[in-house]
Amino acid sequence: MKHKVFNTECEEVFGNRPLKIFEDAKHSLLEKRFLAYGITNRNRRLIIVFTLRNQKIRVISARDMHKKERGEYEKT
């Protein structure tokens, strides 16, 4: 728990809108990875790196958005 993000917060991001998902081609060497930009129920803005395994989401990393990332996220 390096970035102090709880599993429940990661789950909330996938259920809340707006949710932006991008393919992480730079880090997708062995398996496809994705970046999810979203918000928790307490308005914490997170970036989640995840992959899909056995039709389930597997979170690899989660952290707070940086100032520039928050600005981009909030534009839409």
Secondary structure, DSSP 8 states (H G I E B T S, - for coil): -TT---HHHHHHHHHSSS-EEEE-GGG-SSS--EEEEEE-TT--EEEEEEEEETTEEEEEEEEE--HHHHHHHHT-
